[in-house]
Amino acid sequence: MRAIQITEFGGPEVLQQVELPDPVPGDGEVLINVSRAGLNYADTHQAENSYLAKMTLPLVPGGEVVGTTEDGRRVVALTKNSGGYAEKAVAPALTVFEVPDGVDDLTALSLVVQGATAWLLLRKSTHQEPGESVVVHAAAGGVGTIAVQLAKLWGAGRVIATASSDDKRKLALDLGADVAIDSRAEDMTAALIEANGGRRVDVVLDMTGGATTDQSLVALAPFGRLAFYGMASRERPKPVDLGSLLVHSTTVAGMWLPHALRVRDAEHGTLAHRAMAELFQLVVDGKLKAVPGGEYGMGEIQQAHEDLRSRKTAGKLVLDPSR
């Protein structure tokens, strides 16, 4: 099969197209003929070995695929941290979700990582309540485009989006944000409070890190919550002063998607399955949509990672392993 492999850690230049033997599923695993693989910012961390889960070489990157199983089922799946950038991939049965009719490949891939992440951030990490103000940083990205829509659907009083360009801010507004501000604001605290009509904000979803996180935390209202789920700037925020959380009655939560596969849910099996069931239904009902961000062939994979690292992309990026 054709695949993208890295044999040394580094930037986009380490991604190489190769021929590899087809993967063989083990007990409790499923072989998937891949029609599309998801491209995520986290993949750039895999390539340089700065991801939360440490990688080993040689490595086929990619954590999500959509395609068909050997028995003909159409599924979207999470691989074991890697293996998605290929014509065939293996995934644990626990992380395989059947795709309903009416949900296309792009949308299925948008939901399995970014959609589930947005769902968890709002439902579990921050427990969004009706009427609250919700800040979505990187609102034109894969998680952000879903989070803006979900926050609005679930009754946010004001959705404040941040993005780095006029086009990205317009996209966020088109998806339902009430206001969109420049993510490069020198004083993010003041910008968020101004965007919320002079009031501090209730919920912040942040994957940027650095000063954006530090200043967003200061912008929280009493009982406000900040959910931290990534560090796209590659700059660490300042350590959180627990005393300041007590003084302002604020909460900081961290979220990593794999944990949702370990938490049981009485009706759906795991928390991730509950999230996917609800997200699929919202799509089928016409209440939620994915935003295409670009499709790349195997020979364009280095460019895809360049585009991801530049943070100039919007929506969901996918890899077509057939070209």
C-alpha positions as CSV (number, residue, x, y, z in Angstrom):
1,M,0.0,0.0,0.0
2,R,1.0,3.6,-0.4
3,A,1.6,5.5,2.8
4,I,3.4,8.5,4.3
5,Q,6.2,7.6,6.6
6,I,8.8,9.4,8.7
7,T,12.1,7.9,9.8
8,E,13.4,10.9,11.7
9,F,11.6,13.6,13.7
10,G,11.4,17.1,12.4
11,G,9.3,19.5,10.2
12,P,7.3,18.9,7.1
13,E,10.5,17.8,5.2
14,V,10.6,14.5,7.1
15,L,7.3,13.3,5.6
16,Q,8.0,10.9,2.7
17,Q,5.7,8.8,0.4
18,V,6.6,5.1,0.5
19,E,5.3,1.6,-0.3
20,L,4.6,-0.5,2.8
21,P,3.1,-3.9,3.5
22,D,-0.6,-3.8,4.3
23,P,-1.3,-3.6,8.1
24,V,-2.7,-6.8,9.7
25,P,-5.3,-6.3,12.4
26,G,-4.9,-8.0,15.7
27,D,-7.5,-9.2,18.2
28,G,-10.1,-6.5,18.8
29,E,-8.9,-4.4,15.8
30,V,-10.5,-3.5,12.5
31,L,-8.9,-3.1,9.0
32,I,-10.2,-0.1,7.1
33,N,-9.8,0.7,3.4
34,V,-9.2,4.5,3.7
35,S,-11.1,6.9,1.5
36,R,-9.9,10.0,3.4
37,A,-7.6,10.6,6.3
38,G,-7.9,13.7,8.6
39,L,-5.1,16.2,8.8
40,N,-4.8,17.9,12.2
41,Y,-2.6,20.4,13.9
42,A,-1.7,17.6,16.3
43,D,-0.1,15.7,13.4
44,T,2.6,18.4,13.2
45,H,3.5,17.6,16.9
46,Q,3.6,13.9,16.0
47,A,6.1,14.6,13.3
48,E,8.4,16.4,15.6
49,N,7.7,14.2,18.6
50,S,6.3,17.0,20.8
51,Y,2.8,15.4,21.1
52,L,1.4,14.3,24.5
53,A,1.8,10.7,23.5
54,K,5.4,10.1,22.5
55,M,6.0,8.6,19.1
56,T,8.5,5.9,18.0
57,L,10.1,5.5,14.6
58,P,9.5,4.6,11.8
59,L,6.1,6.2,11.9
60,V,3.1,6.6,9.7
61,P,1.4,9.7,11.0
62,G,-2.3,10.4,11.2
63,G,-4.9,9.6,13.9
64,E,-8.2,9.5,12.0
65,V,-9.6,7.8,8.9
66,V,-12.9,7.3,7.1
67,G,-13.5,4.4,4.8
68,T,-15.0,0.9,4.6
69,T,-14.3,-2.3,6.6
70,E,-13.7,-5.7,5.1
71,D,-17.3,-6.5,5.7
72,G,-18.5,-3.4,3.9
73,R,-19.4,-1.1,6.7
74,R,-18.7,2.6,6.2
75,V,-16.9,3.9,9.3
76,V,-14.9,6.7,10.8
77,A,-12.2,5.7,13.2
78,L,-9.4,6.8,15.5
79,T,-6.2,4.9,14.9
80,K,-3.7,4.0,17.7
81,N,-2.1,7.5,17.6
82,S,-0.8,6.9,14.1
83,G,-1.2,5.0,10.9
84,G,-3.8,7.1,9.2
85,Y,-1.8,8.5,6.3
86,A,-2.1,5.4,4.2
87,E,-4.4,3.5,1.8
88,K,-5.2,1.0,4.6
89,A,-5.2,1.5,8.4
90,V,-6.0,-0.5,11.5
91,A,-8.0,0.9,14.4
92,P,-9.2,-0.6,17.7
93,A,-12.8,-1.7,17.5
94,L,-13.6,0.6,20.4
95,T,-12.7,3.6,18.4
96,V,-14.6,2.7,15.2
97,F,-17.9,4.6,14.6
98,E,-20.4,3.7,11.9
99,V,-21.3,6.6,9.7
100,P,-25.0,7.3,9.2
101,D,-26.5,7.9,5.8
102,G,-26.4,11.6,4.9
103,V,-23.0,12.2,6.5
104,D,-20.1,12.6,4.0
105,D,-16.5,11.7,4.4
106,L,-15.4,15.3,5.2
107,T,-18.1,15.7,7.8
108,A,-17.4,12.4,9.5
109,L,-13.7,13.3,9.8
110,S,-14.7,16.7,11.1
111,L,-16.7,15.1,13.9
112,V,-14.4,12.3,15.1
113,V,-11.7,14.6,16.5
114,Q,-12.6,18.2,16.2
115,G,-16.4,17.8,16.7
116,A,-15.9,15.5,19.7
117,T,-13.4,17.9,21.1
118,A,-15.8,20.8,20.8
119,W,-18.6,18.7,22.4
120,L,-16.4,17.7,25.3
121,L,-15.1,21.2,25.9
122,L,-18.6,22.7,26.1
123,R,-20.5,19.8,27.7
124,K,-17.9,18.4,30.2
125,S,-14.9,20.8,30.6
126,T,-16.8,24.0,31.0
127,H,-20.4,22.9,31.4
128,Q,-21.8,25.7,29.3
129,E,-25.1,27.0,30.6
130,P,-27.8,29.0,28.6
131,G,-27.2,32.7,28.5
132,E,-23.5,32.5,29.1
133,S,-20.8,34.2,27.0
134,V,-18.5,31.8,25.2
135,V,-15.1,32.7,23.7
136,V,-13.9,30.5,20.9
137,H,-10.2,31.1,20.1
138,A,-9.1,30.0,16.6
139,A,-12.7,30.0,15.6
140,A,-12.0,29.3,11.9
141,G,-10.2,26.1,12.7
142,G,-11.5,22.5,12.8
143,V,-12.5,22.6,16.5
144,G,-13.5,26.3,16.4
145,T,-15.9,26.1,13.5
146,I,-17.8,23.3,15.3
147,A,-17.6,24.9,18.7
148,V,-19.1,28.2,17.5
149,Q,-22.1,26.3,16.1
150,L,-22.6,24.1,19.2
151,A,-22.3,27.0,21.6
152,K,-25.0,28.9,19.7
153,L,-27.2,25.8,19.5
154,W,-26.9,25.2,23.2
155,G,-28.0,28.7,24.1
156,A,-24.9,30.9,24.5
157,G,-25.9,34.5,25.3
158,R,-23.0,35.7,23.2
159,V,-20.4,33.8,21.2
160,I,-17.1,35.7,20.8
161,A,-14.8,34.4,18.1
162,T,-11.2,35.2,17.6
163,A,-9.3,34.7,14.3
164,S,-6.3,36.2,12.5
165,S,-7.8,37.5,9.3
166,D,-10.9,39.2,7.9
167,D,-11.9,36.1,6.0
168,K,-11.6,33.9,9.0
169,R,-13.6,36.3,11.2
170,K,-16.3,36.5,8.5
171,L,-16.5,32.7,8.5
172,A,-17.0,32.7,12.3
173,L,-19.8,35.2,12.0
174,D,-21.4,33.2,9.2
175,L,-21.4,30.2,11.5
176,G,-23.3,32.0,14.3
177,A,-20.7,34.0,16.3
178,D,-22.1,37.3,17.6
179,V,-18.8,39.1,17.3
180,A,-15.4,38.3,15.9
181,I,-12.2,40.0,17.0
182,D,-8.5,39.9,15.9
183,S,-6.6,37.0,17.6
184,R,-3.5,39.2,17.4
185,A,-4.9,41.8,19.8
186,E,-2.1,43.2,21.9
187,D,-4.3,43.2,25.0
188,M,-6.6,40.1,24.7
189,T,-8.1,40.7,28.2
190,A,-9.4,44.2,27.2
191,A,-10.5,43.0,23.7
192,L,-12.6,40.1,25.2
193,I,-14.2,42.3,27.8
194,E,-15.0,45.0,25.2
195,A,-16.5,42.4,22.8
196,N,-18.7,41.2,25.7
197,G,-20.2,44.7,26.2
198,G,-17.9,45.6,29.0
199,R,-18.5,42.5,31.0
200,R,-16.0,39.7,31.8
201,V,-16.6,36.4,30.0
202,D,-18.0,33.1,31.3
203,V,-16.4,30.5,29.1
204,V,-13.1,30.4,27.1
205,L,-12.0,27.6,24.8
206,D,-8.3,28.0,24.1
207,M,-5.7,26.0,22.1
208,T,-3.3,28.8,21.5
209,G,-1.1,29.0,24.6
210,G,1.3,31.8,25.6
211,A,-0.1,35.3,26.2
212,T,-3.5,34.4,24.7
213,T,-4.1,31.9,27.5
214,D,-2.7,34.2,30.2
215,Q,-4.8,37.2,29.1
216,S,-7.9,35.1,28.6
217,L,-7.7,33.8,32.1
218,V,-7.7,37.3,33.5
219,A,-10.8,38.1,31.4
220,L,-12.9,35.5,33.2
221,A,-15.9,36.6,35.2
222,P,-16.6,35.1,38.7
223,F,-17.3,31.3,38.2
224,G,-15.8,31.6,34.7
225,R,-14.1,28.6,33.1
226,L,-11.2,28.3,30.7
227,A,-10.7,25.0,28.9
228,F,-7.2,24.5,27.6
229,Y,-6.8,21.8,24.9
230,G,-3.7,22.7,22.9
231,M,-0.7,25.0,22.3
232,A,-0.7,26.0,18.7
233,S,1.7,28.9,19.4
234,R,4.2,26.4,20.9
235,E,4.5,28.9,23.7
236,R,3.6,27.8,27.2
237,P,1.3,29.9,29.4
238,K,2.4,31.1,32.7
239,P,1.9,28.7,35.6
240,V,-1.6,29.1,37.1
241,D,-1.7,30.7,40.5
242,L,-4.2,28.6,42.5
243,G,-4.7,31.5,44.9
244,S,-5.9,33.7,42.1
245,L,-8.4,31.1,41.1
246,L,-9.8,31.2,44.6
247,V,-9.9,35.0,44.7
248,H,-11.8,35.2,41.5
249,S,-13.8,31.9,41.7
250,T,-12.5,30.8,38.3
251,T,-11.7,27.4,36.9
252,V,-9.1,26.1,34.5
253,A,-9.6,22.7,32.9
254,G,-7.4,20.6,30.6
255,M,-8.8,18.3,27.9
256,W,-7.3,15.5,25.9
257,L,-9.6,13.5,23.6
258,P,-8.3,10.0,24.3
259,H,-9.7,10.2,27.9
260,A,-13.2,10.3,26.5
261,L,-12.7,6.7,25.3
262,R,-11.9,5.6,28.8
263,V,-14.9,7.2,30.6
264,R,-17.9,4.9,30.5
265,D,-21.4,6.1,29.5
266,A,-24.3,4.0,30.5
267,E,-26.3,4.4,27.2
268,H,-23.6,4.7,24.6
269,G,-20.6,2.7,26.0
270,T,-18.1,5.6,26.3
271,L,-18.2,9.3,26.5
272,A,-16.8,9.5,23.0
273,H,-19.6,7.4,21.6
274,R,-22.2,9.6,23.3
275,A,-20.6,12.7,21.8
276,M,-20.5,11.1,18.3
277,A,-24.1,9.9,18.5
278,E,-25.3,13.5,19.3
279,L,-23.1,15.1,16.7
280,F,-24.2,12.7,14.0
281,Q,-27.8,13.4,14.8
282,L,-27.3,17.2,14.6
283,V,-25.7,16.8,11.2
284,V,-28.5,14.6,9.9
285,D,-31.1,17.1,11.3
286,G,-29.3,19.9,9.4
287,K,-28.3,21.8,12.5
288,L,-24.6,21.3,12.3
289,K,-22.2,21.5,9.3
290,A,-18.6,20.9,8.6
291,V,-16.4,23.5,6.9
292,P,-14.1,22.2,4.1
293,G,-10.5,23.4,4.6
294,G,-8.7,21.8,1.7
295,E,-7.9,18.4,0.3
296,Y,-4.4,17.1,-0.4
297,G,-2.9,14.2,-2.3
298,M,-0.1,12.0,-1.0
299,G,2.4,14.0,-3.0
300,E,1.2,17.2,-1.3
301,I,1.6,16.1,2.3
302,Q,4.6,18.3,3.1
303,Q,2.6,21.3,1.8
304,A,-0.3,20.2,4.0
305,H,1.9,20.3,7.1
306,E,3.4,23.6,6.0
307,D,-0.2,25.0,5.8
308,L,-1.1,23.6,9.2
309,R,1.9,25.0,10.9
310,S,1.3,28.4,9.3
311,R,-2.1,28.6,10.9
312,K,-3.5,30.1,7.7
313,T,-6.0,27.3,7.1
314,A,-9.7,27.3,8.0
315,G,-12.1,24.4,8.5
316,K,-11.2,20.7,8.1
317,L,-8.2,19.5,6.0
318,V,-8.2,16.0,4.6
319,L,-5.8,13.7,2.8
320,D,-6.9,11.6,-0.2
321,P,-4.6,8.5,-0.3
322,S,-5.7,7.5,-3.8
323,R,-3.9,10.4,-5.4
